[in-house]
């Protein structure tokens, strides 16, 4: 019979194996992060498969910018993740590695042009330009109103308007002049799925300036839903978790508990059916004892 320490050791081994596997998959440390806000939610309730407050996401290390697919690039290729075009990145706001990483979607990579003191947006070139298309440029008469595939690195002035973005079908107007003043470098425009048209850089550098490649911690690749809600509850932030997430978490815990109880029994029954114990030979019945004494056996003769 195993003593209690065996189960404890096995539990530790399983936890270490899970964390090590996550590290090998993501090539990042730590490989997991709890989502602490609802800025990526598609509405106030938890939608399974999307990123909600209380979910745990795996953070995979990728080369930046080549390993990140933006919303604009995904719009052209059809690539989606977590219910929308493009990748969700985790980045350190304003490059502060001591701050809580922001979990938002990479919308557009802007290439800074020092000679023109403005930006180019080469990934716009394959998209349909115009009010009925996917974007428009407001350049105040300073040039063509669309990015030409023949010259995708041409400088853009004024405003880039991305049309019908996300589940709210928002118009995201990216004004380049403030970005030139605050973020004169190449980087990402980022946006939470639940934030409508308000991208992270629209308020200056309050959330974050244009996200440089070196600020990107990784890309969200897979997640463990609802479990991180327990951390938010412990931290006193349970109100951030969608109300139906608690129901999903409770149901998951119940199913896992049943599996823990029933699975070993099922395995043992299966093992017994496949390898039944050998039958024990029947013991012979003991022979009746002969009676002795004064009893006269039936059929004997006497005088």
N, C-alpha and C positions, 0 to 999 in steps of 0.2 A: 504493500500500500504506500502510495507516494505521500510525503509530508507536504505541508502548506508552502514551503519554500519553492517547491518545483513549479507550482502554478504562478508564483510571483516572478520567478526567473523567466518563465515562458512569456508572461505579459510584457516584461521589459524587453525581451528579445523581439517580440512582435512590433512594439513601438519603435525600437531602433531600426528594424528592417523597413518599416513604413517611411520613417524620416530619411533614412539613407537612400531608399528608392526614389523619394521625391527629389532629393538633392541630385542624384545621378540623372534624373529626367530633366530637371530645370537648369542644372549647372549653376545654381545660385544659392547663396546662403544669407539669410534663412530662405528656404524655398517656398514658404507659405506666408500669407498675410490675411488678417481679418478685415473685411470691408466694414468700415465704421459709419458710413453715411448712406443715405438713399439717393445720392446724386446720379447713380447709374440705373435706377429703377424706371420701369415703364408704367408709371402710375403708383398709387399709394400702397397697393398690395403686392405681395410676393408672387412673381411669375416664374415658375420653375424653368431652369435653363438659362435665365438671365442673371445678371449680377445684382443682388439685393443686399441691403444692410444685414449683417450677421452671417453672410457667406464667407467661406475661406477660399481664396484663389491661389493657384500655383503660379509662381513668377519665374518664367523661363528667360534665361539670359540669351540675347540675340545680338548680332551685329547691327549697329544703328548708324545710318538710317536704312541700310539695305535690307535688314531683316524685319522691318516693320512695314505693314501694309496700312496706309492711311484710308480714311473714309473715302476720299476722292479717288484713290487708286482702286479700292474695292468696288466703288460705284461703276467704274469702267470695266472691271474684270468679273464682277459678280461674287467676289469673295466676301463672306460674312463671318462674324463671330459674335456670340452672345446676342443674337437677334438683330444685328445691324451691320452695315458695311464697315470693313476695316478692322484693325486690331485695337484692343484695349491695352494701354500701356500703364505702367506704374512708374512715376517719376518723382524726384525730389524737388519740391517747389523752390524756384530760384537757386537750385543747386545745393540747398541746405540738407546735407545728409543726416542731420540731427532732427529734422522735421518729419512729421508723419507723411509717408508717400501718398500722392494723389493717384487715384484709380480712375482714369478717364480715357475716352477714346481719342486716338490720334486722328485729327480731321484733315489737316493739310500741312505739307512741308513747304516752307517758304525759304527760298535761296536768296541770301543777302548779296546785293551787288554794290560793293563799295564805290565803284566808279560812277554809279548813277544815284547812290544813296537811297536806294529803294529795294524792292524785292522782285524776284521772278517766281512763278509758280508753274514749273514745267509739267507737273502731273495733270494740269487742267487741259492740256492740249488735246487728248483723245476724247474729251467729253463734248456733249452737244451744248453749244453756246446760244443764249437768247432766252427771252421770257418763257418760252415753252420748252426750253431745254433744261440743263442741270446747273447752269451758272450764268451770271452776267457780270460785266465789268463796268464800273462807273468811273471813267477817267477824265471827265470834264474836258473833252475835246483834245486830249493829249496823245491820242493814238487810236489804233484799232480797238474795237470793243470786245474782241475775243483773242484768246491765246492761239497763235498760229502753229500748227504742227511743224511748219517749216522753220520756225524760230521760237521754240518753247522757252528759251531762256531770255526772251525780251523783257525789259523792265516794265513793271506795272505800277501805275500811279493811281491814287484815289482809293476805290473800294472794290473788293471782291464780294459778290453776293452769291452764296451757295443756296440753291432753291430746293424747297421741299425736303429738308434734312430731317431724318429720324422719324420716329413713330408719331411725333407731333407735327410733322411736315412744316418745320420752321424755316424761315429765311434767315440765314446766318450772314450778317453783313460784317466783313472783316475790313476795318479801316486801316490802311497801311501807314499813314502819316504818323499816328501816335506810336506805332510799333517801331518805326525808324528812330524815333526819339528815345524810346525806352529799351528797345532790344535790337540794336544794330548788329545782328548776327543771324546766321541760319538756324532754323529750328521749327518746332511743331506748334500749330494751333491745336489746342485740346479742348474737349467739350464733354461734359457728363451727359449721358443719354436723357436724363430726367431734367436737364437745365434749360430746355427749350433752345432759344437763340443766344443765350448768354454764355459765350465761350470764356475760358479761364483768363484770357489775356484782354478781355474787353474792358476790364476795370483797371488797366495799367498792370502793375506788377503786384497787386494786392494778393491775388491767389498765386500767380506766377507770371513772370515774363515769358517771352517766346522760349519754348523748352528746347534747350540745347541737347545734342546727342549724348553728351557726357552726363546729363542729369537723369537719363532714362535708366531705371533699375532693371526693367525687363518687361516682357509681354505676358499678359494673363493667358495661361494655357491650362484649362481644366479648373474644376473647383469642387469643394466639398460643401454642399448647401446646408444652411441653417445652424451648423454646429457652433460657428463663431458667435451666435446670439448669446450663448452662455457667458462669453467674455464681456460682451456689452452689458449684460445683466449685472455681472460682478462689478463692473466699472460704474454702475449707476446710470447707464445709457440704454436701458431696455426699451425706452420709448422710441428709439430710432428703428427698432426692428419692426417690420410689418406684422400686423396682428395675426395674419394667417400663417406666418412662419412658425409660430409657437405650436400650432396644430400639426404642421408638417414635421417639426422636430419631435413632438411627442409620439406621433405615429411611427416615425423612423426608430425611435428608441424602443417602442413596443415590439416592432418587428425584429429588431436586432436581439432583444431579450429573448423572444421566442426562439429565434434561430440558435442562440447560445444554449438554451435548455433542450430543444428538440433535436438539434443536429447530432450531438453525440449519441443520443438514444437511437436515432435512425441508423447511424453508422454501425453501432453495436448490433442492431437487429440484422442489418444486411450482412455483417461479418458472420453472425451465427447461421444465417441461411446458407451462405457460401461454404462455411466450414463448420458444420454441426459437430458437437462433441461426440466422441465415440460412445456407442451404446455399451452399458455395463452388463455383463452376463448375469442372468438371473440366478439367485442363490437357491440351491435345492431345498425343498421342504425337509425339515428334520424328521427322522424316522420316529414312529411312536415308541415310547418307552415300554418295556415289558413290566407287567405288574408282578410283584413277588409277595410273599407272605402266606397268609392262610387262605387266599382266594383259590378256589378250585376252577381250573380252566374249563370252559364249556366243552363238553364232549369227552371228558376224561372219565375213567371208571374208578370206583373206590369200593372199599369193603366196609 
